[in-house]
């Protein structure tokens, strides 16, 4: 049940200098908020958008524990709006990318496409963390954005 990852660069932009944590005004201690949404455009497997969002929340918590995630329809002001977009899902693999923007950098940014495959097994929810970790790691610009949010 090994997973393999292949990242294909499709574009992206480092926007760390454009972001500031939510509540960054003097004296504030509010945690930065990421509004998260997950989409699976073409599914041939048993993976749901909810399962994908749970895996991404875990990945974000490991990389940036100071940052809070909530659904895109959340009531808090977001430092970052993040969409996990799976463009192809099958029994043993996924292809997708991240798309994000912030109030200070309103243009949409896209991470590289990532292909994730389960070897000799059907894809299951326990493997999704590997996919979402790979999505985050695939774009140094997105990692810089997360780093900026943590400050």
Secondary structure, 3 states (H helix, E strand, C coil): CCEEEEEECCCCCCCHHHCCCCCCCCCCCCCCEEEEEEEECCECCCCCHHHHHHHHHHHHHHHCCCCEEEECCCCCCCCEEEEEEEEEECCCEEEEEEEEECCCCCCCEECCEEEEEECCCCCCHHHHHHHHHHHHHCCHHHHHHHHHHHC
